[in-house]
Amino acid sequence: MKVVSTSYSSILKILRFEFHLSYTDKERYENEERPEVQKQMLFDMAKKLPVYTRTGSGAVRFCDRCHLIKPDRCHHCSVCAM
């Protein structure tokens, strides 16, 4: 039996990369002025991620400061603590 050992910090690095917007997605999001279109963009991006928790209005939880889709069970962004 092969045992794989990973550290908590290595898992966080993977999550950070996975939940960050790509450069092109970030640019599209920032250039979009209509909030409803931004909300839909985040929803479409989050479909590829294991994210099920939404805000009270049904929006994807997102950190505007560091452009990170918040994983489930996260109350504050792990990058900027917001």
N, C-alpha and C positions, 0 to 999 in steps of 0.2 A: 504494500500500500504506500502510495506517495503522499506525503504531507506537504501542503503548500502553506508557507507562513507569510503573512502580510502584516505590515504595521498599520496602525490607525492613520498615520500621516500619509502613507502611500494611497490609502483609500480616499482620503480627503483630496489629494492631488488629482486623482481620477475624477472625482465628483466635480471639483472646481472646473476642470476642463470640459467635462460633459455638459455642465449646466450653464456655461458661459455662452453668450451669443458669438457667432463667428464675426469676423470683421465686416463682411458684407451684410449680414443680418443686422448687426449693430448700426451700420450706416443707414440701411433702409429704415430701421426703427426710428432713429434720431431725425431723419429727414421727413418722416411722415408727421403731418400736423394734426390729422384727425384722430382723436383718442379711440374712437370705435375701431378704426383700421389698425391702430397699434395693438389694441386688445386682441383682435383677430390674428394678427401676426404672431403674438406671443402664444396664443392658443395653438396655432398650427405648429410652431416650433416645439412646444411642450408635448405634442402628440408623440414625438419620437423618444420621449423620456419617461421614466417610471414616476410620473408625478400625477397624483390624484386629488390632492388638496387644492381647493380654490378659495378665493376671498368670498365674503358674504354675497357679493354681486355676481359671483361665478367667474371672475377673472383669474388668470394665472398669477400666482404670487411672484413678484419680480422686484429686484433691487435696482432702482433707477440710478443709484450712485455708481455701482460697479458693473451694471448690466449682467446680472446673474439671475437666472430663473431659480427661485428658492425651492429646494427639495422638500418633500413632505417632512413634517415634524420640525422644521426649522423656523424659529421665531425671529431670529436675527440673521443677517447675512454674515457668513463666516469670514468673508474677506474684509468688509469695512465695518462690521458690528452695528449696522443700521437695521 
